[in-house]
Amino acid sequence: MKQLRSGLFILMVLLASVKVQAQYVLKEADAQYEVYNYAKAIDLYEQAYKKKASLHAAERLAESYRLSDNYKQAESWYAIASAMPGSKAENLLYYAKALQGNSKYSEARAQYEKYAALNPAVTADQKKVWLLSCDSAQYWMKNPVTLSVQNEKKLNSTSADWGAVPYKNGLVFTSDRPSSGKGIQAKSRPFLKFDGSKLPSIGSYGWTGNEYLRLYEQSSAADSVHIFPLKTETFYHIAAASFTADGQQMYFTLTRIPKKIEKVKGQPSTLNIEIYSSTKNADGSWGLPVPFRYNKINEWSVGDPFITPDGNTLYFVSSMPGGKGGTDLYSCSKNPDGTWSDAVNLDALNSPGNERSPFVSSDGTFYFSSDGRIGMGGLDVYKSVKSAAGFGTPLNLGYPLNSPQDDFFFRPGADGTGFFASNRPEGMGSDDIYSFVKQAEVFFKLEGTVYDRKTRAPLANAVVTLKKQDGNSLRVETAAGGQFKFNLEKASSYILTAEKTAYRSDQAELSTQNLVNTTVLHQDLFLEEIKINEPIKIENIYYDFDKWAIRPDAATELDKLVALMKSNETLWVELGSHTDSRGKDQYNLTLSQKRADAAVAYIVARGIHRNRITAKGYGESRPVNACTNGVKCTEAEYQLNRRTEFKIVKQ
């Protein structure tokens, strides 16, 4: 009894210690979250969740990933959070948006319906937009427009790159790429948030971990990229350039620290973006920035300026009071004395959501992006033809120009080509610059079916992605019978991937190289159902006697687990090591833990984040046969118990 009480006491102390550690990590995570340092907060929340699964950690992880535009991770954590006791209804809304961002429109539709049923404040019009967006997106993906979209890799980096506009014989664009040899992949933000008790770092932006946005220039297609020579006297964001036709005047946005910052006790401060203009001096340099009439840094944002070629009309977006939603579209005309007229809200184009990046083409067509209309998800690009009667009904430009993610800063040229920006997942960084051109004639088609690997039943609503090597991706949801189809280009190689909630993905390669006749290719894919906490044996994992070093033959098998985790990036696994019953129990437990630790270290060294995998040594406590202490067995029977397994603990 004394030993039992002692054991219980030790267990209680250990549990209390784990709880204290989890609370400490959670407190540190909250501190990072509150000042928008999401990359740091995510790591800490994951550590806290591993120690003690809580609704707070799950919600904060979901929100941090959402605000970092990581749609797959956001979907995984919103699925967890929305299923936990006490979860708020808004988790369902963001779960639906994450599913939508991952092209899972059928599942997103169901979650929107569920959220609308729980929240009486959801209007019939809003519900209609959500549901029709899911239905329309599926139609657009099955009937893509004849455009070929290309990532401009010579312009893009692993950071955010967007806002490409013609200037002289080249381009000017916005980027938060590292200018000092550092930086991480993340999403840029249109305003500056920081802890009001001290000024933000002048070296990097806490929200992203990147440097601040700057304007860059590529003088010609053959030239390298360099900082655009504009003196702004700010350490912070400079973005979204627009030039008059003669190249003598430009408009752009920036953030600055005013002399007086309005602070709310206990809350981080927010500095909104402002619009400035600059005029070229006689020596070719740019003059000091001149503030726009509607700048009001502590109250609202003004941004995304587009100046008409003649310099007489400025279109922009703003969150000023009196609009329909988050940011609305506005215009101002220049008075004879050079001042700006009163701003006019473009009411016919604005929605309850956010409008962004206005542009007027040479034929008078008005282009803009919005996340408040029937669309594919995030910001979509729309066009409206203006007449004497005003702006016409906005038309969605369809897929693949639009995607489930943010698509904005659309700048078409007179020849049917042009540029836009998107944070679609196949890019090099967060936002990337893309070009588009009318697609060539279709010569080949691909057809296939997605099946359950075990039952061979066809899988409806799986998301199939066709990724052209060194090119763009196309996606589609499978039909009720699991079928999918794509058009293929000549002399091209592709990677085909299928994904579905609660299944492990599958992948295949195909090519139209050396095909000369019109033909239909066929490729099926097979998905394996994920079963939480079900052990899966890793074959051929052997260790030298009484050792735990990873042998080359074991490394080959562990590489398969690495590949699985890289292709299914939301999975968390526990890797367990087991011994046979020979030897002392405690020694076997220690040996198995060392072997599990070694295997995990091997996997982490190959790029899997440490938070996603846990090492667990079971010793001889979980035999798969009757070979326990005191039982004589054959070597083959002992070998069955000397095994390494993994089980998926989170999908």
KABELNOR-V128568 format. One record per residue. N is the residue number from 0. OMEGA is omega in degrees with one decimal (999 if undefined). Layout:
# KABELNOR-V128568
n->N omega->OMEGA
n->N omega->OMEGA
This chain:
# KABELNOR-V128568
n->0 omega->179.4
n->1 omega->179.3
n->2 omega->-179.8
n->3 omega->179.0
n->4 omega->178.8
n->5 omega->178.6
n->6 omega->178.7
n->7 omega->179.4
n->8 omega->179.3
n->9 omega->179.5
n->10 omega->179.8
n->11 omega->178.4
n->12 omega->179.9
n->13 omega->179.7
n->14 omega->178.1
n->15 omega->179.3
n->16 omega->178.6
n->17 omega->-179.5
n->18 omega->179.3
n->19 omega->179.3
n->20 omega->179.9
n->21 omega->179.6
n->22 omega->179.4
n->23 omega->179.8
n->24 omega->179.9
n->25 omega->178.4
n->26 omega->178.1
n->27 omega->178.4
n->28 omega->179.0
n->29 omega->-180.0
n->30 omega->178.2
n->31 omega->-179.8
n->32 omega->-175.7
n->33 omega->177.5
n->34 omega->170.4
n->35 omega->174.6
n->36 omega->-169.1
n->37 omega->180.0
n->38 omega->178.3
n->39 omega->-179.1
n->40 omega->-178.7
n->41 omega->-179.9
n->42 omega->-177.9
n->43 omega->178.5
n->44 omega->177.8
n->45 omega->176.4
n->46 omega->-179.9
n->47 omega->-179.0
n->48 omega->177.5
n->49 omega->179.5
n->50 omega->-179.5
n->51 omega->-179.3
n->52 omega->-179.8
n->53 omega->177.7
n->54 omega->-178.6
n->55 omega->-179.8
n->56 omega->-179.3
n->57 omega->178.9
n->58 omega->-178.8
n->59 omega->175.2
n->60 omega->178.6
n->61 omega->-178.8
n->62 omega->180.0
n->63 omega->177.8
n->64 omega->177.5
n->65 omega->-178.3
n->66 omega->173.3
n->67 omega->178.6
n->68 omega->173.4
n->69 omega->-170.2
n->70 omega->-178.1
n->71 omega->179.2
n->72 omega->178.0
n->73 omega->177.8
n->74 omega->-178.3
n->75 omega->-175.9
n->76 omega->174.8
n->77 omega->175.4
n->78 omega->178.6
n->79 omega->-176.1
n->80 omega->-176.0
n->81 omega->179.9
n->82 omega->-176.8
n->83 omega->178.1
n->84 omega->178.8
n->85 omega->-178.5
n->86 omega->179.4
n->87 omega->-175.7
n->88 omega->-178.2
n->89 omega->176.8
n->90 omega->176.8
n->91 omega->179.2
n->92 omega->-178.9
n->93 omega->173.0
n->94 omega->178.1
n->95 omega->-179.2
n->96 omega->177.6
n->97 omega->176.1
n->98 omega->177.5
n->99 omega->178.3
n->100 omega->178.6
n->101 omega->177.1
n->102 omega->178.6
n->103 omega->-169.9
n->104 omega->178.7
n->105 omega->178.0
n->106 omega->178.5
n->107 omega->179.5
n->108 omega->-179.8
n->109 omega->-179.8
n->110 omega->174.3
n->111 omega->177.9
n->112 omega->-179.0
n->113 omega->179.9
n->114 omega->-179.7
n->115 omega->178.7
n->116 omega->-178.7
n->117 omega->-174.8
n->118 omega->-178.4
n->119 omega->179.8
n->120 omega->179.1
n->121 omega->-179.0
n->122 omega->177.8
n->123 omega->179.4
n->124 omega->-180.0
n->125 omega->178.1
n->126 omega->179.7
n->127 omega->178.6
n->128 omega->-179.6
n->129 omega->-174.6
n->130 omega->179.0
n->131 omega->176.1
n->132 omega->179.0
n->133 omega->-179.7
n->134 omega->-177.8
n->135 omega->-179.4
n->136 omega->178.0
n->137 omega->179.0
n->138 omega->-178.5
n->139 omega->-178.7
n->140 omega->177.2
n->141 omega->-179.9
n->142 omega->-175.4
n->143 omega->175.5
n->144 omega->-174.6
n->145 omega->175.2
n->146 omega->172.2
n->147 omega->-176.4
n->148 omega->-175.5
n->149 omega->174.3
n->150 omega->-179.4
n->151 omega->-172.6
n->152 omega->178.9
n->153 omega->178.6
n->154 omega->-169.8
n->155 omega->178.6
n->156 omega->176.4
n->157 omega->175.8
n->158 omega->-179.3
n->159 omega->179.0
n->160 omega->-176.4
n->161 omega->173.1
n->162 omega->-179.1
n->163 omega->177.6
n->164 omega->178.0
n->165 omega->175.1
n->166 omega->-174.1
n->167 omega->179.7
n->168 omega->-176.6
n->169 omega->-176.2
n->170 omega->168.3
n->171 omega->-179.0
n->172 omega->-176.5
n->173 omega->178.9
n->174 omega->170.1
n->175 omega->178.1
n->176 omega->-179.1
n->177 omega->174.9
n->178 omega->-179.4
n->179 omega->174.0
n->180 omega->177.1
n->181 omega->179.2
n->182 omega->-179.9
n->183 omega->177.9
n->184 omega->179.4
n->185 omega->-176.1
n->186 omega->177.8
n->187 omega->-178.1
n->188 omega->-173.8
n->189 omega->176.0
n->190 omega->-174.7
n->191 omega->177.2
n->192 omega->-179.7
n->193 omega->176.6
n->194 omega->-174.0
n->195 omega->-179.7
n->196 omega->177.7
n->197 omega->-178.5
n->198 omega->178.6
n->199 omega->177.4
n->200 omega->176.1
n->201 omega->-177.8
n->202 omega->-179.0
n->203 omega->-177.8
n->204 omega->-173.3
n->205 omega->-177.7
n->206 omega->-174.9
n->207 omega->-171.8
n->208 omega->178.9
n->209 omega->168.7
n->210 omega->-178.4
n->211 omega->178.6
n->212 omega->177.0
n->213 omega->173.2
n->214 omega->178.2
n->215 omega->-178.4
n->216 omega->167.0
n->217 omega->-170.9
n->218 omega->174.7
n->219 omega->-176.1
n->220 omega->-177.4
n->221 omega->-174.9
n->222 omega->174.2
n->223 omega->-178.1
n->224 omega->177.8
n->225 omega->178.9
n->226 omega->177.2
n->227 omega->-172.0
n->228 omega->180.0
n->229 omega->179.4
n->230 omega->-175.8
n->231 omega->-179.4
n->232 omega->173.3
n->233 omega->175.6
n->234 omega->-166.8
n->235 omega->-169.7
n->236 omega->170.0
n->237 omega->-169.6
n->238 omega->166.1
n->239 omega->-178.1
n->240 omega->172.8
n->241 omega->-173.4
n->242 omega->169.4
n->243 omega->-174.6
n->244 omega->-178.6
n->245 omega->177.3
n->246 omega->-176.6
n->247 omega->-179.0
n->248 omega->178.7
n->249 omega->175.2
n->250 omega->-176.2
n->251 omega->176.9
n->252 omega->173.3
n->253 omega->171.8
n->254 omega->-178.8
n->255 omega->176.1
n->256 omega->179.5
n->257 omega->178.1
n->258 omega->-179.6
n->259 omega->178.6
n->260 omega->176.8
n->261 omega->-175.8
n->262 omega->172.5
n->263 omega->-175.7
n->264 omega->177.7
n->265 omega->-178.0
n->266 omega->173.4
n->267 omega->178.2
n->268 omega->176.4
n->269 omega->173.2
n->270 omega->-178.1
n->271 omega->179.2
n->272 omega->-179.7
n->273 omega->176.5
n->274 omega->175.3
n->275 omega->174.3
n->276 omega->178.4
n->277 omega->-179.7
n->278 omega->-177.2
n->279 omega->177.6
n->280 omega->-179.5
n->281 omega->-179.5
n->282 omega->178.2
n->283 omega->177.2
n->284 omega->179.8
n->285 omega->-179.8
n->286 omega->-179.3
n->287 omega->-176.2
n->288 omega->177.0
n->289 omega->-177.0
n->290 omega->177.9
n->291 omega->-175.9
n->292 omega->-171.4
n->293 omega->175.1
n->294 omega->175.4
n->295 omega->-163.0
n->296 omega->-177.5
n->297 omega->-174.3
n->298 omega->-179.5
n->299 omega->177.5
n->300 omega->164.1
n->301 omega->-175.6
n->302 omega->-179.4
n->303 omega->-177.6
n->304 omega->168.3
n->305 omega->178.1
n->306 omega->179.1
n->307 omega->-175.4
n->308 omega->-178.9
n->309 omega->177.4
n->310 omega->-173.1
n->311 omega->179.0
n->312 omega->178.4
n->313 omega->171.8
n->314 omega->-179.0
n->315 omega->175.3
n->316 omega->-179.3
n->317 omega->174.5
n->318 omega->-179.5
n->319 omega->-179.4
n->320 omega->177.9
n->321 omega->178.7
n->322 omega->-178.7
n->323 omega->-172.8
n->324 omega->-177.1
n->325 omega->173.0
n->326 omega->180.0
n->327 omega->175.1
n->328 omega->178.9
n->329 omega->171.5
n->330 omega->174.9
n->331 omega->174.7
n->332 omega->-179.4
n->333 omega->176.9
n->334 omega->179.3
n->335 omega->-179.4
n->336 omega->177.6
n->337 omega->176.1
n->338 omega->-178.4
n->339 omega->178.0
n->340 omega->176.2
n->341 omega->-179.6
n->342 omega->178.9
n->343 omega->176.7
n->344 omega->179.3
n->345 omega->-169.0
n->346 omega->-175.5
n->347 omega->-176.7
n->348 omega->-175.1
n->349 omega->-176.5
n->350 omega->174.8
n->351 omega->179.6
n->352 omega->-178.7
n->353 omega->170.7
n->354 omega->-175.9
n->355 omega->165.4
n->356 omega->176.4
n->357 omega->178.3
n->358 omega->176.0
n->359 omega->-178.7
n->360 omega->-177.1
n->361 omega->178.0
n->362 omega->176.2
n->363 omega->178.7
n->364 omega->-178.4
n->365 omega->179.2
n->366 omega->176.5
n->367 omega->175.8
n->368 omega->-178.8
n->369 omega->171.9
n->370 omega->-177.9
n->371 omega->-179.2
n->372 omega->175.6
n->373 omega->-174.8
n->374 omega->-174.6
n->375 omega->-176.7
n->376 omega->-175.6
n->377 omega->176.7
n->378 omega->172.9
n->379 omega->177.7
n->380 omega->179.0
n->381 omega->172.7
n->382 omega->178.0
n->383 omega->179.1
n->384 omega->-178.0
n->385 omega->177.3
n->386 omega->178.1
n->387 omega->-179.1
n->388 omega->-179.4
n->389 omega->-178.8
n->390 omega->176.0
n->391 omega->179.9
n->392 omega->-179.8
n->393 omega->-179.1
n->394 omega->176.9
n->395 omega->-176.1
n->396 omega->170.7
n->397 omega->-175.7
n->398 omega->14.5
n->399 omega->176.1
n->400 omega->172.1
n->401 omega->-177.2
n->402 omega->175.6
n->403 omega->-178.8
n->404 omega->179.7
n->405 omega->176.9
n->406 omega->-169.2
n->407 omega->-179.6
n->408 omega->-180.0
n->409 omega->-179.0
n->410 omega->179.6
n->411 omega->174.3
n->412 omega->-178.1
n->413 omega->-175.8
n->414 omega->179.2
n->415 omega->174.4
n->416 omega->177.8
n->417 omega->-177.6
n->418 omega->168.3
n->419 omega->179.9
n->420 omega->-179.9
n->421 omega->173.3
n->422 omega->176.0
n->423 omega->-166.2
n->424 omega->-178.1
n->425 omega->-178.4
n->426 omega->-179.2
n->427 omega->-178.5
n->428 omega->177.5
n->429 omega->169.8
n->430 omega->175.7
n->431 omega->174.3
n->432 omega->178.6
n->433 omega->170.4
n->434 omega->177.8
n->435 omega->179.7
n->436 omega->178.8
n->437 omega->-173.5
n->438 omega->177.1
n->439 omega->-179.4
n->440 omega->179.9
n->441 omega->179.6
n->442 omega->-173.2
n->443 omega->176.6
n->444 omega->175.7
n->445 omega->175.6
n->446 omega->178.9
n->447 omega->179.6
n->448 omega->175.5
n->449 omega->-176.8
n->450 omega->165.4
n->451 omega->-174.4
n->452 omega->-175.3
n->453 omega->-174.2
n->454 omega->-175.1
n->455 omega->175.2
n->456 omega->177.8
n->457 omega->-176.3
n->458 omega->175.9
n->459 omega->172.9
n->460 omega->168.2
n->461 omega->179.0
n->462 omega->-179.6
n->463 omega->-178.3
n->464 omega->174.3
n->465 omega->-177.5
n->466 omega->175.2
n->467 omega->179.8
n->468 omega->-174.9
n->469 omega->-179.7
n->470 omega->-174.8
n->471 omega->176.8
n->472 omega->170.7
n->473 omega->-179.7
n->474 omega->175.9
n->475 omega->173.2
n->476 omega->180.0
n->477 omega->179.1
n->478 omega->-177.7
n->479 omega->178.6
n->480 omega->177.9
n->481 omega->-174.2
n->482 omega->173.1
n->483 omega->175.9
n->484 omega->178.5
n->485 omega->166.2
n->486 omega->-178.9
n->487 omega->177.3
n->488 omega->179.3
n->489 omega->172.2
n->490 omega->-176.8
n->491 omega->176.5
n->492 omega->-173.5
n->493 omega->167.5
n->494 omega->-177.4
n->495 omega->-177.1
n->496 omega->174.5
n->497 omega->179.2
n->498 omega->175.4
n->499 omega->178.8
n->500 omega->179.2
n->501 omega->176.1
n->502 omega->170.2
n->503 omega->-174.8
n->504 omega->174.6
n->505 omega->-172.4
n->506 omega->176.0
n->507 omega->176.7
n->508 omega->177.0
n->509 omega->-174.2
n->510 omega->171.5
n->511 omega->176.0
n->512 omega->176.6
n->513 omega->173.8
n->514 omega->-176.0
n->515 omega->-178.3
n->516 omega->176.0
n->517 omega->-175.6
n->518 omega->176.4
n->519 omega->175.9
n->520 omega->-179.9
n->521 omega->178.9
n->522 omega->175.7
n->523 omega->177.6
n->524 omega->-173.6
n->525 omega->-177.6
n->526 omega->-179.5
n->527 omega->-177.4
n->528 omega->177.1
n->529 omega->176.1
n->530 omega->-175.7
n->531 omega->175.6
n->532 omega->174.6
n->533 omega->-176.9
n->534 omega->176.7
n->535 omega->-176.1
n->536 omega->171.9
n->537 omega->-174.2
n->538 omega->170.0
n->539 omega->172.9
n->540 omega->-177.9
n->541 omega->177.1
n->542 omega->172.0
n->543 omega->-176.4
n->544 omega->175.4
n->545 omega->-178.7
n->546 omega->178.3
n->547 omega->177.3
n->548 omega->-179.7
n->549 omega->179.0
n->550 omega->-179.8
n->551 omega->179.9
n->552 omega->176.5
n->553 omega->-179.9
n->554 omega->179.2
n->555 omega->-179.6
n->556 omega->178.4
n->557 omega->176.8
n->558 omega->177.8
n->559 omega->176.8
n->560 omega->175.5
n->561 omega->179.9
n->562 omega->178.4
n->563 omega->-177.1
n->564 omega->177.1
n->565 omega->179.9
n->566 omega->176.8
n->567 omega->-164.0
n->568 omega->178.2
n->569 omega->-177.3
n->570 omega->166.8
n->571 omega->-178.5
n->572 omega->168.0
n->573 omega->177.8
n->574 omega->-176.9
n->575 omega->177.9
n->576 omega->-176.4
n->577 omega->175.5
n->578 omega->171.2
n->579 omega->-170.8
n->580 omega->-179.5
n->581 omega->-176.3
n->582 omega->-178.2
n->583 omega->-175.4
n->584 omega->-175.9
n->585 omega->178.4
n->586 omega->179.3
n->587 omega->178.9
n->588 omega->179.7
n->589 omega->180.0
n->590 omega->-178.8
n->591 omega->178.2
n->592 omega->177.8
n->593 omega->179.0
n->594 omega->177.6
n->595 omega->178.4
n->596 omega->-179.7
n->597 omega->179.4
n->598 omega->178.6
n->599 omega->178.3
n->600 omega->177.7
n->601 omega->-177.5
n->602 omega->179.5
n->603 omega->179.9
n->604 omega->179.5
n->605 omega->168.0
n->606 omega->177.6
n->607 omega->-176.8
n->608 omega->-175.7
n->609 omega->-179.6
n->610 omega->-173.7
n->611 omega->-174.8
n->612 omega->-178.4
n->613 omega->177.3
n->614 omega->179.3
n->615 omega->175.2
n->616 omega->-177.9
n->617 omega->-177.9
n->618 omega->-179.9
n->619 omega->-170.7
n->620 omega->-176.4
n->621 omega->179.1
n->622 omega->177.6
n->623 omega->177.9
n->624 omega->-174.9
n->625 omega->-176.1
n->626 omega->178.0
n->627 omega->-178.7
n->628 omega->176.7
n->629 omega->-179.5
n->630 omega->178.5
n->631 omega->-177.1
n->632 omega->175.3
n->633 omega->178.6
n->634 omega->178.8
n->635 omega->179.1
n->636 omega->176.0
n->637 omega->-177.2
n->638 omega->179.2
n->639 omega->-179.9
n->640 omega->176.3
n->641 omega->-170.0
n->642 omega->171.7
n->643 omega->-177.8
n->644 omega->168.0
n->645 omega->173.7
n->646 omega->179.4
n->647 omega->-178.1
n->648 omega->176.0
n->649 omega->178.8
n->650 omega->999
